[in-house]
Amino acid sequence: MSTAAYKGLKGVLLDLSGTLHIDNVVTPRAIEALANLRTAGISVRFVTNSTKTSDERLYNKLTRLGFALDRSEIFTSLSAAKRLVKERNHRPLLLLEDNALEQFADIDQCAPYTAVVVGLAPSKFDYAHMNQAFGALLSGAELVGIHRGKYYAETENKLSMGPGGFVAALEYAADKKAILVGKPMREFYELALKDMGLLGSPGSVAMIGDDVLADLGGGAQDLGLVRFLVRTGKYRSNDEEKAQEPLDGVFDSFADIVDAMVS
């Protein structure tokens, strides 16, 4: 992609964990780079599959790390899952961490369950919880996978399993296909594009992330977003070769992409 094309972009969709920060560590020059995007008049939305904590806690963490953003700019797969639960009047069994459960406090969670919702919940991925979910699925509950991520960067030097393997285990055991609501589902990106007023011109919007499949595949590819991969977070050597279609760029960091766009 030409440098001139970088400079013609009107909007950016940004992954969070692994792209802007890794746990409590900000990626190089990310705070400054976000400010530079805004100064250049480029619309920004944050699209994340983070499910270990509620949206409010996530917003507070980002501001504590030093990022300047509005709460309404954050689009999470957790909120997308709650939207689906409410639309279908489900009584869900939630395999979520306690810090994420608070987002569902206004939802009836009494048995018999009509849905099993699976996010990234390390403390709930034991036999007892998984077997309870299996039982609910056998009784007719719908399986909702907030996303199917294989792994994530827990720290700068450590990868940990994501929820994808646990969703797959329940699919296999219950012989039931999961409904997915987060990245890389097309509908998830469309929510953010619509909010930016750029749903009709997705080719003028870049998606930036560290996961070549979950961030830059699926809906991001189908919609024709400009797709930039960063070599931070969960990135591993030659990940770009896993893309179904060639990416528009691979950079060492989010800040390097912004330099190319606004310098």
C-alpha positions in Angstrom: 0.0 0.0 0.0 1.4 3.4 -0.9 2.3 6.0 1.7 -0.3 8.3 0.0 -3.0 5.8 0.7 -2.0 5.7 4.4 -2.6 9.4 4.6 -6.1 9.2 3.0 -7.6 7.2 5.8 -10.6 8.7 7.6 -10.9 6.2 10.5 -9.1 3.7 12.6 -10.4 0.7 14.5 -8.0 -0.3 17.2 -7.4 -3.5 19.0 -6.5 -3.0 22.7 -4.7 -5.8 24.4 -1.4 -6.6 22.6 -1.7 -3.5 20.4 -2.0 -0.5 22.7 -1.1 -2.3 25.9 0.0 -5.6 27.3 -1.6 -6.0 30.7 -0.4 -2.9 32.6 2.4 -2.0 30.2 1.7 0.5 27.3 3.3 -0.5 24.0 6.0 1.9 22.7 4.8 5.5 22.2 1.2 4.3 22.0 -0.3 7.2 24.1 1.5 9.8 21.9 0.4 8.0 18.7 -3.2 8.0 19.7 -3.1 11.7 20.4 -1.5 12.2 17.0 -4.3 10.4 15.3 -6.9 12.6 16.9 -4.9 15.8 16.1 -4.9 14.7 12.4 -8.7 14.5 12.5 -8.9 10.7 12.1 -11.8 9.1 13.8 -10.9 6.3 16.3 -12.9 3.5 17.8 -11.6 0.7 20.0 -12.7 -2.8 19.2 -11.7 -5.5 21.6 -12.4 -9.1 22.5 -11.4 -8.5 26.1 -13.8 -10.3 28.3 -12.0 -10.7 31.7 -13.4 -7.5 33.0 -16.5 -5.3 32.5 -16.5 -2.4 30.0 -16.4 0.1 32.9 -13.4 -1.5 34.5 -11.7 -1.6 31.1 -12.3 2.1 30.5 -10.9 2.9 33.9 -7.8 0.8 33.2 -7.2 2.5 29.9 -7.5 6.0 31.4 -5.3 5.0 34.3 -2.6 3.9 31.8 -2.7 7.3 30.3 -4.9 7.0 27.2 -7.3 9.8 26.4 -10.6 8.4 25.2 -14.3 8.5 25.6 -16.2 5.6 27.1 -18.5 5.6 24.1 -15.6 4.9 21.8 -15.1 1.4 23.2 -16.8 -1.5 21.5 -16.3 -4.8 23.3 -17.4 -8.3 22.5 -18.7 -8.6 26.1 -21.2 -5.8 25.4 -22.1 -7.6 22.1 -22.8 -10.8 24.0 -25.0 -9.0 26.4 -26.9 -7.4 23.6 -27.6 -10.8 22.1 -28.7 -12.2 25.4 -31.2 -9.4 25.9 -32.5 -9.6 22.3 -33.2 -13.3 22.7 -34.5 -13.0 26.3 -32.0 -15.6 27.5 -31.4 -16.7 31.0 -27.6 -17.4 30.7 -25.2 -19.5 32.5 -22.1 -17.2 32.3 -18.6 -18.7 32.2 -17.0 -15.3 32.9 -14.6 -13.8 35.5 -16.2 -12.1 38.4 -15.0 -8.7 37.2 -17.0 -9.3 34.0 -20.1 -10.7 35.6 -21.0 -7.3 37.0 -21.9 -6.2 33.4 -24.8 -8.8 33.5 -26.1 -7.9 36.9 -29.4 -6.8 35.4 -29.9 -10.1 33.5 -32.0 -13.0 35.0 -29.4 -15.8 35.5 -31.7 -18.4 37.1 -32.0 -22.0 35.9 -33.2 -23.5 33.7 -30.6 -21.8 31.5 -31.5 -21.0 27.9 -27.9 -20.0 26.9 -24.3 -20.7 27.9 -22.0 -17.7 27.4 -18.3 -18.4 27.3 -15.7 -15.7 27.6 -12.1 -15.7 28.8 -12.6 -17.1 32.3 -9.5 -18.9 33.6 -11.1 -19.4 37.1 -14.1 -21.1 35.5 -12.5 -23.4 33.1 -12.4 -26.4 35.5 -14.3 -29.7 35.1 -17.2 -28.7 37.4 -18.0 -25.5 35.6 -17.5 -27.0 32.1 -19.7 -30.0 33.0 -22.4 -27.7 34.3 -22.3 -25.9 30.9 -22.4 -29.2 29.1 -25.5 -30.2 31.0 -27.2 -26.9 30.2 -26.4 -27.4 26.5 -27.8 -30.9 26.5 -31.0 -29.5 28.0 -31.4 -27.2 25.0 -29.4 -24.1 25.9 -27.8 -22.1 23.1 -24.0 -21.9 23.1 -22.6 -18.3 22.8 -18.9 -18.0 22.3 -17.9 -14.4 22.9 -15.0 -15.1 20.7 -12.8 -18.0 19.6 -9.3 -16.6 20.3 -6.6 -19.3 20.6 -4.3 -17.4 22.9 -3.5 -14.0 24.2 -0.4 -12.1 25.5 -0.8 -12.3 29.3 2.5 -10.5 29.8 5.2 -9.3 27.4 6.8 -12.7 27.5 4.0 -15.1 28.2 1.2 -16.4 26.0 -1.9 -18.0 27.7 -4.8 -20.0 26.3 -7.8 -18.0 25.1 -11.4 -19.2 25.3 -11.4 -20.7 21.8 -10.3 -24.2 23.0 -13.0 -24.3 25.7 -15.7 -23.2 23.3 -14.5 -25.9 20.9 -14.6 -28.5 23.8 -18.3 -27.7 24.5 -19.2 -27.7 20.8 -17.6 -31.2 20.5 -19.1 -32.6 23.7 -22.6 -31.3 23.2 -22.6 -31.6 19.4 -23.7 -28.0 19.1 -22.3 -25.1 17.1 -21.5 -21.8 19.0 -22.8 -18.4 18.0 -19.9 -16.0 17.9 -20.4 -12.3 18.6 -16.9 -10.6 18.8 -14.1 -10.2 16.4 -13.7 -11.3 13.6 -17.5 -11.3 13.0 -18.6 -8.8 10.4 -21.5 -7.5 12.5 -19.1 -6.5 15.3 -17.0 -4.3 13.0 -20.1 -2.8 11.5 -21.3 -1.5 14.8 -18.1 0.6 15.2 -18.1 1.7 11.5 -21.7 2.9 11.8 -20.9 4.8 15.0 -18.1 6.6 13.0 -20.4 7.4 10.1 -18.1 5.3 7.8 -20.2 2.2 7.3 -20.6 3.2 3.6 -16.9 3.6 3.0 -15.0 0.9 4.9 -12.1 1.1 2.5 -11.2 4.4 4.2 -10.9 2.8 7.6 -7.9 0.8 8.9 -8.1 -2.1 11.4 -4.9 -2.4 13.5 -4.2 -5.4 15.6 -1.8 -8.1 16.8 -3.8 -11.1 15.8 -3.8 -11.8 12.0 -6.9 -13.9 12.2 -9.1 -12.6 15.0 -8.3 -8.9 14.3 -7.6 -8.8 10.6 -9.5 -11.8 9.2 -13.2 -12.6 8.8 -15.3 -9.4 8.8 -12.3 -7.1 8.6 -11.2 -8.7 5.4 -14.8 -9.2 4.0 -15.7 -5.5 4.6 -12.5 -4.3 2.7 -10.9 -2.6 5.7 -7.3 -1.6 5.4 -5.5 -4.2 7.6 -2.3 -3.5 9.5 -0.6 -6.1 11.7 1.7 -5.1 14.6 4.6 -7.1 15.9 3.6 -6.7 19.5 1.4 -8.7 21.9 0.6 -12.2 20.6 2.4 -11.6 17.3 4.8 -14.4 16.3 7.3 -14.6 13.5 5.7 -14.9 10.1 2.1 -14.6 11.4 1.4 -12.4 8.4 1.7 -15.5 6.2 -1.5 -16.9 7.9 -3.6 -14.2 6.3 -6.1 -15.5 3.7 -5.4 -12.3 1.6 -2.3 -10.2 1.8 -2.2 -7.5 4.5 -1.8 -3.9 3.8 1.2 -3.5 6.1 3.1 -5.1 8.9 4.8 -2.7 11.5 6.8 -3.1 14.6 4.2 -1.1 16.6 1.0 0.9 16.5 3.0 4.1 16.8 5.0 3.2 13.6 1.7 2.9 11.7 0.6 6.3 12.9 3.9 7.8 11.9 3.3 6.5 8.4 -0.2 8.0 8.4 0.3 11.4 9.8 4.0 12.4 9.4 
